[in-house]
Amino acid sequence: KVIESGLTPCFKLNFNQNEEHFNATTREPIRKEYLNVKNWMPAQLSRRYAKMIQDEYLFDYPEALAKIDSLSQSDVQELRDNFLKDISIDCSIMGNVVQQQSAEYAEILKNKLVTGAVSGSTIVKEDRLDAYINPVYKLPQDTTLVIRQKAENPEEPNSGVTSQFQIGPIESNGPYTDRLPYTRYVLATLLGLMMREPCFNYLRTQQQLGYVANCFEEEYKDIMVFNILVQGSRADAGAFVIAEQHDIFVELQYEKFVNQSKSDEGKQLCRTSRSL
């Protein structure tokens, strides 16, 4: 009953609202939740675009914002119907239920989706474990990819730059039997701990490139990546200068790590890393 009642509004949306109500219920929430680019800082946008490069899909936020006023109720209805025509279901049920009850709930959900869609839906059966691994574009080595986008807020004084390095597929203790347990994740975390303070000292304190200067590791679609991020408003240090200093910082850190690895202390650190 809960599943059925929860899905009913999806099939009973009113596509004959007056324009004022449609603006309030659809256009404004989209603007505020997904296209509020005037309030997004350049560093935030640079991280979004870095992920778009790996997805090989570039979404133009300012262009979408300019077109939102032309969005009609029929556009929304068509989007809903197309979405429901060819879908897959991944049920994960937790709680005080037995296996048979879980199967019955999944069947209710399936029937509701198949019969509720305007044109009827097709439930696609697929291997969810294989689908869980999302393919991403491998960034080319020794290459700088530059994205130039029109500024939605022309008075924005800040520049933001993200330099992102793909380390490789993250290993796991999960269902992937061919992966070592968290080794790459641990080493990427260690790299972040070693570089975070020097990153702040060099890019912010010494070079004074901006008030935000940080480096950090993160996982994106099963891939470990390492980011260096700076945002600032210094008139003579725009995006090009910041990116150039990112490269210099990486070279300095590389030389430092090489020298440390030759020392007794560095050798001990390497042995500790291996034991982790």
Steps between C-alpha positions, in 0.01 A plus 500: 500500500780740587681425172186542293393824669854636470510444124148621425594873493756422226219382272246763601701814449293794381638623168231765461606741772477871450830665414553655843455168678728320253771759561473449876489118496745422218713780356602667827600174677716407198666842504572489873598134533689424177575823313585748772828576327509865602567388856746222411861587561751443217678224694169316537434526127853387412445176694171439320666549162787266595245224558325582173827445310525150648137431410562634147188709538510878527194671645477874442347646816466861377336380177255284694416792726428719197261238359307419817236764424411314180440174690136400450271260682492277193883478519476373857229250406703369208807462725300303755346269238833432329662427836232246586508322163829320551610465861679260731425433865757439770322397821687506829258428784608518865280441800290242676385316185558150370630422151154424361366835618793679337425327169132599528591865561729499196218354288261774620755763402550341157127477426442857610769628265387285206130588525534857621703646216301670225642284220582197711846415630752232419690369801860433399676208668873544537797393708502768768850409620645571156292816469638624833844553349470830312741550210686830503733664250869452574665841513802518265842542660703819453190677371311801631130508420353850517130580518396858434144591586313828492479653847140516614600763753738739314586682823636185664857599604626149573683246291485132586724219375485127569790280393388137514714188475348156446685250720313192385213263586429484870556161659236356726411236753159477336381270220807552281721197562780619271579814703730545796330628817504881500873533418466782248245677719736491800797626299295781346386603848862496618598719203232749603628511857856561379414770245218694664709729718769567235222573250353769725842644589625524141188599304335724758769628740801527267339562160188670643285365219176489695319452824413138410793264441462132564583154370298190571425151380153379403328211328302565181319207339740237634805708402733657757589858405720760664404868480685825544257789530557876527259791490596863527435853379849642455486719191837386360445130576222366282428141408811462280738612775329277758521195271868572434571511873314171546754336268794658683364383834467141374861506371626631836312233690626228266862604560434512875354149505788362291756648739308375803484149358881493485535589867473253787183670618354477150585132474321437828197692367498281187511185711213631713298578186550147372390352832179703481 
